[in-house]
Amino acid sequence: MLLGDVFGVDGVIVVVILVVLVFGGSAIPKLARNLGSAKNEFEKGLKSSKPTDAPGSDTPPSSSPSDTDTPN
C-alpha cells in the first residue's frame, strides 16, 4: 500500500509541503540520510544476530515439580 493510495495525490502534496515547512529545505536531506543509515544498521543487526532456537540447544522442561510450586 503506497502513500498515494491512502491519501491521494492531493494529500501527498499537502504532507510534503508540511514537512518542508516544519523541517526546512536543508534539513530534509540530512533526515533522509539518517533514516537510510538507521535502516541499514537495523538490517545489519538482523543479519548478524543468531537465532536463539538452534536445534539441539534447547533443554526439555523438567517434569518434576520444584520446591516453589508446593504450598507450605
Residue, then its C-alpha position, 0 to 999 in steps of 0.5 A: m500500500l503506497l502513500g498515494d493510495v491512502f491519501g491521494v495525490d492531493g494529500v501527498i502534496v499537502v504532507v510534503i509541503l508540511v514537512v518542508l515547512v516544519f523541517g526546512g529545505s536543508a534539513i530534509p536531506k540530512l533526515a533522509r540520510n539518517l533514516g537510510s543509515a538507521k535502516n541499514e544498521f537495523e538490517k545489519g543487526l538482523k543479519s548478524s544476530k543468531p537465532t536463539d532456537a538452534p536445534g539441539s540447544d534447547t533443554p526439555p522442561s523438567s517434569s518434576p515439580s520444584d520446591t516453589d510450586t508446593p504450598n507450605 
